[in-house]
Every structure is written in structure tokens, then in C-alpha cells.
Amino acid sequence: MKQVLIFVLILFPFYTFGQVPSTLTPAEKVYGLSKFWQEVNYNFVYLNRVDQLKWDSAYLSLIDKVQKTENDYEYYRLMKQFCAILKDGHTNIEFPENIQSKLLKTMFGDYRIFIENIEHKAIITHINLSKKDIIPPGSEIVAVNNIPVKEYLAQFVSPYISSSTNHVLEDIATIEMLQGFEGEQYNLKIKKPDNVIIELVVKHSKCSETAIYPSKNPANNLLDLKWLDNQIVYLALNSFQDKSIDSLFIAKLPELYNAKALIVDLRNNGGGNGDYGLEILKYLIPNKKVNGSKSRTRNHIATYKAWGEMTNPKDTTNNAEYRKAYLSYIGEYYYDFSNAPRTLKTSHKRLKIPTVVLIGHNTASAAEDFLVYANKQPHFTKIGSPTFGSTGQPYYFSLPGGAQARVCTKQDTYPDGTEFVGVGIIPDIFVEQTLSDYLNNIDPVLERAIKFLNQKLE
């Protein structure tokens, strides 16, 4: 019996539709749905991990539902829910700019409320200065609209987020849990650090107060360097999006030669171009050749697929052509990219000293590729929490109404085939910030790294 997945769009309470654009025709909505479904079927490298019956039945049920959506926001909420079935951090649908620009995340008129996931709790980390005594930082949101937070996230937020890992899904859902349009209202139950419970009704509208408590750190520089005690250098590589990070690093290299130990912080590095990271890494390891990720993509040969429909699986054992045909039919015929060692040519002296790499949930994509290249370096130690757990080459395309979508086309693993997508790269020493650490402005990951290196230098 065929199973049919029923898609239900649950709207946020107190939601008002007046400001939401309604530009898409029913035909355009079906076209956008079908285009995304088609591109996933043809290009998504992890399609073999998706329940095909569930995926197709969801598409079938949505053909009628998307046509009945009242506006573009409701339509794209359904589309994002559809995408989330794939559970991939490099496969996403983004709202059109005319919707995204109207969504408010932290502004509630008299209040600015910033939330993060700390110890699996929705912690208010910053508040506008005038409200710091009413809602002290460190307060926990325990219920939204009379629904416990975990239930609220599971019902209203998480189903619309595509993520490869549960820890990142929880992070994003917590940050976005109160996102909404102007006029949208929430009833919050908040537990303050002294365990006093307060209830607060907030409604989205612009907040004129700019002062935030505690003050927000300025945006990270592309590269930051500072000296710590015992000739330990702290080096933050905050993005591989900009090639200039390589020249910034080379300019700092003469200074690094005076270090006895090194801390490389990748916790805020969301990726970019893996080659930019490798240009830096080659000065921090002795190897003249390294292996990066083992990669593959789906291979489409239409005639093989046609033959495969008529191929008996048992006949593929000793027949390479039959095997190609059958794998094409079931969508598992792949093209393997060359994984020949990369030759690392350097114009300056290499630096090999005890090195700690700080990692966390926001260490993503090309920053994870950096870690794969650095894997098993005996002088490297990873400290922190599991990384984002998603990389690959996404294929970008447009959807009706100005929305953008992308589909991951490339699977990456360690050179020996070990998976890190969907898991995250695991630290050698696990350290995670607690609520007590946050309240006392302690960075336990950095402190553990310093302690570790000082012991190495004894």
C-alpha cells in the first residue's frame, strides 16, 4: 500500500497577512514546486538516502496545497518544509527579498531580544540596555504561547529548516524561534537567572533603542592575531570567502616564527573556498603533499538508466556494464573525482609547533575541508564541539517571485571514506560553553586550549 505524506502548514498565532506580498499565480506556484522537485531528483547527491516514497508523496500532496496558499510567504513556508525533508545543510530555499526584508528577529517595540542555544536551552544572551533589569541576560525562555519551548520548536520552527546535523538544527531553530512580521505577537514565559518566572507579551515592531547589553562584539575581522602568555599565538581565521585572507596571513608569518605554540580558531568560519584555507595550512604542516576530501557526484547516462530498468540485480555481479546500467536505474551511479595528493609549494619557511584548532557548530563547509586536509597531523589537536557537518558544491537556481534555491551536488568524505557530513568533525577534546561560562564571560574552549598547550610546553 502506498503511503501518502500529509503536509500541514501551521501558521503562527496572532499572524497578520496584510503586509505579505501575494504576487504568484497558482501556475507559478506549481512550477516552482516542480522545478525544485525536479532539480533535487536530478542533482541531489544524497537522494539515495531519502525515502523516495515519502519524497514523492509529499510532492504530490503539495501540488494542490501550494495553489491554495493565501500569499507568497505561506507558499514559501511550504516550500521550505518540503526542502527540510532532505536534511542537508547545503540544500536550501531562501525567501525572496521582499519577504525576508520584512521579517523581524530581535525587535519587539520596547524590547530587543537576542536568543541562542546554550545547554539545549533558549537563552536570552543580549537585551536592549533599558530592559536589562527586567530580562537579565542569561534568562531562559521556557514557553512560547503557553507551549514548552522544545515542543514549540518541534512544531513551528524546526520543520522548516534544512540541516545535516541535529545540533545545528537546534541552534538555528532557537535563534529563529521568534522570527516574524510586524504585528506578530508572542506570549513568553521567562525564567530569570535567579529562577524567578515572569510572563511577557511582546509584539514585533521596530525598536529605536540601539544600545545593547552586554554590548555586542563588533563584526569579526577576516583574520585576527594576538599574543598570549608563554609565547602562544592566537590566530582566528574567520572566513574563507575572501582570498585576501591568504595575503593577510603571509604578512603575519614572520611574527609567527617567534611562537612556541599556536591556536587556530575556526569557530566563526562558515566556509568559502577550500583552496584559500589550504594556502594557509601548508605553512603550518611539514607535508609537501596532502589528501583532501574524497568526492563524488551522481552520473547521468540516460540509456544506462533505460537498460537498468530491464536488468536483473543478480546479473550485475560479474558484468560491469550491467552494473552501471542497474546503478543508473536506481540513481546510484557516481562519478568519482580524482583524489590525487595535492602538492604544496611554499615560498616561506614552514612552521611546525604544537597547534590547537578550535572548532564548533559554526565551523562549516570549506573550514571543514581545512580540517580534512589537516587530519592526522601529529602536532594538531582539535578542541571544542562538533562542526556544522555539511559541505559540498551546491547548484544554485531561481524560483518564481525572486526566491533562490540550491541543491548539493557533491558528496565529500575523509580520504578513507569516513563520513563527516551529517555528523560533524568530532573534536579530540570535547569542550562546550555552559550557561555559567556565558554568565561569567568565560571562553572554556580557549581556556582549555591554553592549558593543553602550556602542558605541552612544560
C-alpha positions in Angstrom: 0.0 0.0 0.0 1.3 3.4 -0.9 1.9 5.8 2.0 0.9 9.4 1.5 2.6 12.1 3.5 0.2 14.8 4.6 1.7 18.3 4.7 0.0 20.7 7.0 1.1 24.3 7.3 0.6 25.5 10.8 0.6 29.3 11.0 2.0 31.2 13.9 -0.6 32.5 16.3 -1.5 36.2 16.0 -0.1 36.3 12.5 -1.3 39.2 10.2 -1.1 38.8 6.5 -1.7 42.4 5.4 2.0 43.2 4.7 2.9 40.0 3.0 3.0 40.1 -0.8 0.8 37.9 -3.0 2.4 38.0 -6.4 2.5 34.4 -7.5 -0.2 32.8 -9.6 -1.3 29.2 -8.9 0.6 28.1 -12.0 3.8 29.8 -10.9 3.5 28.1 -7.5 3.2 24.7 -9.1 6.0 25.4 -11.4 8.3 26.5 -8.5 7.4 23.3 -6.6 8.0 21.1 -9.6 11.3 22.8 -10.5 12.7 22.2 -7.1 11.5 18.6 -7.0 13.0 18.1 -10.5 16.4 19.6 -9.6 16.6 17.5 -6.5 15.7 14.3 -8.3 18.3 15.0 -11.0 21.1 16.6 -9.0 20.9 15.9 -5.2 23.9 13.8 -4.4 22.3 12.2 -1.3 19.0 11.3 -3.0 19.8 7.6 -2.2 19.4 8.4 1.5 15.9 9.9 1.0 12.8 7.9 1.4 11.7 8.1 -2.2 8.1 7.3 -1.4 7.9 10.0 1.3 9.5 12.5 -1.0 7.3 11.8 -4.0 4.1 11.6 -1.9 5.0 15.0 -0.3 5.4 16.5 -3.8 2.0 15.0 -4.9 0.2 16.4 -1.8 1.7 19.8 -2.3 0.6 20.3 -5.9 -2.9 21.1 -4.6 -1.8 22.8 -1.4 0.6 25.3 -2.9 -2.1 26.6 -5.2 -4.4 27.3 -2.2 -1.8 29.3 -0.2 -3.0 32.8 0.5 0.2 34.6 -0.1 3.9 34.2 -1.1 5.0 33.8 2.4 2.7 30.9 3.1 3.8 29.3 -0.2 7.4 29.6 0.6 6.9 28.3 4.1 5.5 25.1 2.5 8.5 25.0 0.1 10.9 25.3 3.0 9.1 22.5 4.8 9.4 20.4 1.6 13.1 21.1 1.4 13.7 20.2 5.0 12.8 16.6 4.2 16.2 16.3 2.6 18.1 17.2 5.8 21.0 18.8 4.1 22.8 22.0 5.1 23.8 22.8 1.5 20.3 22.3 0.1 18.0 25.2 0.9 15.3 27.5 -0.2 15.5 31.2 0.8 12.6 33.6 1.0 12.5 36.3 -1.7 14.0 39.6 -0.6 10.6 41.3 -0.5 9.6 38.8 2.3 13.0 38.4 4.0 13.4 42.1 4.4 10.2 42.4 6.4 10.9 39.6 8.8 12.0 40.7 12.2 14.0 38.6 14.5 15.0 40.6 17.6 12.8 43.7 17.5 9.7 43.9 19.7 9.0 47.6 20.0 10.2 48.4 23.5 12.4 45.3 23.6 15.4 43.9 21.6 15.7 40.2 22.5 18.6 38.0 21.2 18.4 34.3 21.8 21.0 31.5 21.5 21.0 27.7 22.2 23.1 27.2 25.3 22.9 23.8 27.1 19.9 22.9 24.9 18.0 25.9 26.3 16.7 29.1 24.7 18.9 31.6 26.5 18.5 35.4 26.1 22.1 36.4 25.6 21.5 40.2 24.9 18.8 42.7 25.6 18.4 46.4 24.9 20.1 48.4 27.7 16.9 49.9 29.2 15.4 46.4 29.8 18.4 44.6 31.3 16.9 44.6 34.8 13.6 43.3 33.6 15.1 40.5 31.5 18.7 40.0 32.6 21.0 38.2 30.1 21.1 34.5 30.9 17.3 34.4 31.3 15.7 31.3 29.7 12.6 31.3 27.6 10.7 28.2 28.8 7.5 28.6 26.9 6.1 30.4 23.9 2.3 30.9 23.6 1.8 28.5 26.5 3.8 25.8 24.7 7.0 24.5 26.2 9.9 25.6 24.1 11.1 22.2 22.9 7.5 21.4 21.7 7.2 24.9 20.2 10.4 24.5 18.2 9.4 21.0 17.1 6.0 22.1 15.9 6.5 25.6 14.5 10.2 26.1 13.7 12.4 23.0 13.1 10.2 21.5 10.3 11.1 24.5 8.1 14.9 24.3 8.5 17.1 22.1 6.3 20.1 20.9 8.2 22.5 18.0 8.0 23.0 17.7 11.8 20.7 17.9 14.8 22.9 20.2 16.8 22.9 22.8 14.0 19.2 22.4 13.5 18.7 23.1 17.2 21.0 26.1 17.1 19.2 27.7 14.1 15.7 26.9 15.3 16.5 28.5 18.7 17.9 31.7 17.1 14.9 32.0 14.8 12.2 30.9 17.2 10.6 34.3 17.5 11.1 35.5 13.9 8.1 37.1 12.4 6.4 40.1 10.8 5.5 43.4 12.3 2.4 42.9 14.5 3.1 39.3 15.2 2.6 38.6 18.9 4.1 36.1 21.4 3.3 35.2 25.0 6.6 34.4 26.6 7.3 32.6 29.9 10.8 33.5 31.0 12.9 32.1 33.9 15.4 34.7 35.1 18.9 33.7 36.4 17.5 33.9 40.0 14.8 31.4 39.0 12.0 34.0 39.2 9.4 33.3 36.5 7.9 36.2 34.6 5.4 36.3 31.7 5.7 38.9 29.0 3.7 39.6 25.9 5.8 41.0 23.0 4.8 42.2 19.6 7.1 42.6 16.6 7.7 46.2 15.7 10.8 48.3 15.1 12.8 49.2 18.2 14.5 52.6 18.2 16.9 51.8 21.1 20.3 50.9 19.7 22.3 50.3 23.0 22.5 46.5 23.7 23.5 44.9 27.0 26.0 43.4 27.2 27.4 45.3 24.2 27.6 43.2 21.1 31.1 42.3 19.9 32.0 44.1 16.6 32.0 42.0 13.5 34.9 39.7 13.2 37.9 40.7 11.1 38.8 38.3 8.4 41.9 37.4 10.4 42.8 38.3 14.0 46.1 37.6 15.7 47.2 38.2 19.3 49.9 37.0 21.6 49.1 35.1 24.8 51.4 34.2 27.7 54.2 31.7 27.2 54.7 32.7 23.6 51.4 31.2 22.4 49.9 32.9 19.4 46.1 33.0 18.9 45.1 33.2 15.2 41.5 33.5 14.2 40.6 32.6 10.6 37.1 33.8 10.4 36.2 33.2 6.8 37.5 31.6 3.6 35.1 33.7 1.4 37.8 36.3 0.7 41.1 35.4 -0.9 42.8 38.3 0.8 42.9 36.2 4.0 46.0 34.5 2.4 47.9 37.7 2.0 46.9 38.8 5.5 48.3 35.5 6.8 51.6 35.8 4.8 52.0 39.3 6.3 51.8 37.8 9.8 54.0 34.8 9.1 57.4 36.4 10.1 55.8 37.1 13.5 54.6 33.6 13.9 58.1 32.2 13.6 58.7 33.5 17.2 55.8 31.5 18.6 56.3 28.3 20.7 52.7 27.1 20.2 49.7 28.1 18.1 45.9 28.3 18.5 43.9 28.5 15.2 40.3 29.5 15.8 37.8 28.3 13.2 34.7 28.6 15.4 33.3 31.5 13.4 34.4 30.3 10.0 31.4 29.4 7.9 33.5 28.4 4.8 34.0 29.8 1.4 36.8 28.4 -0.9 38.8 25.5 0.4 41.9 26.5 -1.6 42.2 29.7 0.5 42.4 27.6 3.7 44.9 25.3 2.1 47.1 28.2 1.2 47.4 28.9 4.9 47.5 25.3 6.2 50.5 24.5 4.0 52.7 26.8 6.2 51.5 25.0 9.4 52.3 21.4 8.5 55.5 19.7 7.3 53.9 17.8 4.5 54.7 18.6 0.9 51.6 16.7 -0.3 48.2 16.2 1.3 45.0 14.5 0.5 41.7 16.4 0.7 38.2 15.1 0.7 37.2 12.1 -1.3 34.4 13.4 -3.6 31.8 12.1 -6.0 28.7 13.3 -7.8 25.8 11.5 -9.5 26.4 10.4 -13.1 23.5 10.6 -15.5 23.6 8.4 -18.6 20.0 8.1 -19.9 20.5 4.9 -21.9 22.1 3.2 -19.0 19.1 4.1 -17.0 16.8 2.6 -19.6 18.8 -0.6 -19.8 18.9 -0.7 -16.0 15.1 -0.9 -15.8 15.4 -4.2 -17.6 18.4 -5.5 -15.6 18.2 -8.2 -13.0 20.3 -7.3 -10.0 21.8 -10.8 -9.8 23.2 -10.4 -13.3 25.3 -7.4 -12.2 27.8 -9.4 -10.1 30.3 -10.2 -12.8 29.2 -7.8 -15.5 30.4 -4.2 -15.3 28.1 -2.8 -18.0 25.0 -4.4 -16.4 26.1 -3.0 -13.0 26.4 0.5 -14.5 23.0 0.2 -16.0 21.4 -1.0 -12.8 23.0 1.6 -10.7 21.9 4.3 -13.2 18.3 3.0 -12.9 18.3 3.2 -9.1 20.1 6.6 -9.0 23.4 5.3 -7.5 25.8 5.5 -10.5 28.5 8.0 -9.5 31.4 9.9 -11.0 34.4 9.8 -8.6 36.6 12.9 -8.7 40.3 12.5 -8.7 41.7 12.5 -5.2 45.3 12.6 -6.1 47.5 14.2 -3.4 47.8 18.0 -3.6 51.3 19.3 -3.9 52.0 22.2 -1.5 54.6 24.6 -2.8 55.7 27.3 -0.3 57.7 30.5 -0.7 58.4 30.8 3.0 59.6 28.6 5.8 57.1 26.2 7.3 56.1 26.4 10.9 55.7 23.1 12.9 54.9 23.8 16.5 52.2 22.4 18.9 48.9 23.6 17.4 45.3 23.5 18.7 42.4 24.1 16.3 39.3 25.5 18.0 36.1 24.2 16.3 32.4 24.4 16.9 28.9 24.3 15.4 29.6 27.3 13.1 32.8 25.7 11.6 31.4 24.8 8.2 32.0 23.8 4.6 35.4 25.0 3.5 36.5 25.3 7.1 35.7 21.6 7.5 37.7 20.9 4.3 40.6 22.6 6.0 40.2 20.1 8.9 40.1 17.2 6.5 43.4 18.3 4.9 44.9 18.7 8.4 43.6 15.3 9.6 46.1 13.1 11.5 48.7 15.8 11.8 50.5 14.7 14.9 51.1 18.2 16.2 47.4 19.3 15.6 44.7 18.8 18.3 41.1 19.8 17.8 39.3 21.2 20.8 35.6 22.3 21.0 32.4 20.8 19.8 31.3 19.0 16.6 31.4 21.1 13.4 28.5 22.1 11.2 28.6 18.8 9.3 27.9 20.0 5.8 30.0 20.7 2.8 29.8 20.1 -1.0 29.1 22.0 -4.2 25.6 23.5 -4.3 23.9 24.1 -7.6 22.0 27.5 -7.4 18.8 28.3 -9.3 16.0 30.8 -9.1 12.4 30.2 -8.2 9.3 32.3 -9.0 8.9 35.5 -7.2 12.6 36.1 -6.7 13.4 33.3 -4.4 16.7 31.4 -4.5 17.3 27.7 -4.1 20.3 25.5 -4.0 20.9 21.7 -4.2 24.0 19.9 -3.0 25.6 18.1 -6.0 28.8 16.7 -4.4 29.4 14.3 -1.6 32.6 14.7 0.4 34.2 12.3 2.9 37.5 11.8 4.5 40.0 10.3 2.0 39.3 6.8 3.5 35.6 7.2 3.0 34.7 8.1 6.6 31.6 10.4 6.8 31.6 13.8 8.4 28.6 15.3 6.5 25.6 14.7 8.7 27.8 14.1 11.7 30.3 17.0 12.0 34.0 16.7 12.5 34.5 15.5 16.1 37.0 17.3 18.3 39.8 15.4 20.0 38.9 17.1 23.3 35.2 18.0 23.7 34.5 21.3 25.4 31.3 23.3 25.2 30.3 26.6 26.8 27.9 26.3 29.7 25.4 28.8 30.9 27.6 29.5 33.9 30.5 30.1 31.5 28.4 32.6 29.5 27.2 34.5 32.5 30.8 34.8 33.8 32.2 35.7 30.3 34.3 32.6 30.2 35.5 31.0 26.9 36.1 27.5 28.1 37.3 26.3 24.7 40.0 28.8 24.5 41.0 28.3 28.2 41.2 24.5 27.6 43.4 25.1 24.6 45.8 27.3 26.5 46.0 24.8 29.4 46.7 22.0 26.9 49.5 23.9 25.1 51.1 25.0 28.4 51.3 21.4 29.4 52.9 20.6 26.1 55.5 23.3 26.6 56.5 22.2 30.1 
